[in-house]
């Protein structure tokens, strides 16, 4: 092999992800990692009280010899997106502000739950949340949030109403008389306007706001598992579907004790999925799933690529995922992987060039319009420029990046990191790419990992380092015939279109989609204990021909959604 090439790993290196411990970054290598990457995949893994099982868990799990269980959950705090959405929905605070800045505390370190953001409590984080509380409070307009005019003749009564009603929304539960009394102190000896900002800062600086409350009563089957109370269920439901706080109707239903019924949860989930906030959350989920956030910070050698184009790529993915799942699309998994339409601004339209067959209207620099794409070249999330740009090197397509992305994000199969003495690899510009790949794959110590990875990688070789269509790489004609070696079998394909078709034939694709939805919903990694629930959701997804909105409703009415095993 060429000098400086990878010191390879033993053969047969990929495995089912299984239990995922810790909170490590995942989701595929960025543009400045080595060509092998060092990520971990998302994995797969009856009741007398609370939400009863509908029998699906017992039937499916009994056939497979699985026991119903739930994996462990650590305490969680609001993520950056959840925090910004929550203060927006509570007080009309604009999306732009310190609370949305990824480069300040507590957002500078983000934990991970599988592919998705999660925040676990630390003293450093709590200090950051308290600082943000003051920033938000200074931004609000008291006249817009108070239940009375600022010159009311009864400021004490107004303050008490505000604390009682708004406090229940901020803390996502009814306040106790003692809590109301303690918060009213902030109104003493100052005008109603100043008191409002002071009490908002106080409410937002407390764990009751920034910690996602998951409390309940011990399960009869396992005292270490809690059956969530109504307010905890409302919180879990809202942050799954809206990435934001429960609204008034949901809080009212929780106050009335009406969420411990699967039909009630299904009703609320259906109502909430029709809200535009759900579409925003779907876009956010798939941006995290595909590791395509902050594409404006990517470094690419291509002169066409800049921060504005990177940002547009991220917006494109958000809009497309939301449209297919909850918009004009049919909500099917197959459409998510195959639909040949997207949303472009002028920069993306220029990048796509002849692949854009038509648009609704001429796009602008900040105006995105629906575009129909050449189905021979484009279709679904896997061919989006943002996904291709994230999973490549700055100067070229590279090796392994896109193969790792498919295996880990869509098949739930993990690859270990390369040895510490591994050098970044990739064929020099004057070396035939495919001869180089064959050389790597012929090495016994490399083949176990690189054969499956490169066989998947080459199916994306028609897209360059920023996602443009190409037919050659460094003067060598693209060879896009490859395969996926899954647990349920091996499939072969030539290019992205056939790959999408073949992915849908592998059951682990469906399992991983179900597992990733569950992971996003409860913001924890899937473990072996979750195998029964993942299997149940997979079966339901298959029965609906891949209906993703139905999957989300099935998820929130499952036994596992109403239960938590505190760490």
Secondary structure by P-SEA (a helix, b strand, c coil): ccccccccccccccccccccccccccccccccccccccccccccccccccccccaaaaaaaaaacccccccccccccccaaaaaaaaaaaccccccccccccccccccbbbbcccbbbbbbcaaaaaaaaaaaaaaaaacccccccccccccccaaaaaaaaaaaaaaaaacccccaaaaaaaacccccccaaaaaaaaaaaaaaccccccbbbbbcccccccccccccaaaaaaaaaaacccccccaaaaaaaaacccccaaaaaaaaaaaaacaaaaaaaaaaaaaaaccccccccccccccccaaaaaaaaaaaaaaaaaaacccccccccccccccbbbbcaaaaaaaccccccccccccccbbbbbbccccccccccccaaaaaaaccccccccaaaaaaaaaccccbbbcccccccccccccccccaaaaaaaaaacccccccaaaaaaaaaccccccccccccccccccccccccccccccbbbbbccaaaaaaaaaacaaaaaaaaaaaaaaaccccccccaaaaaaaaaaaaaaacccaaaaaaaaaacccccccccc
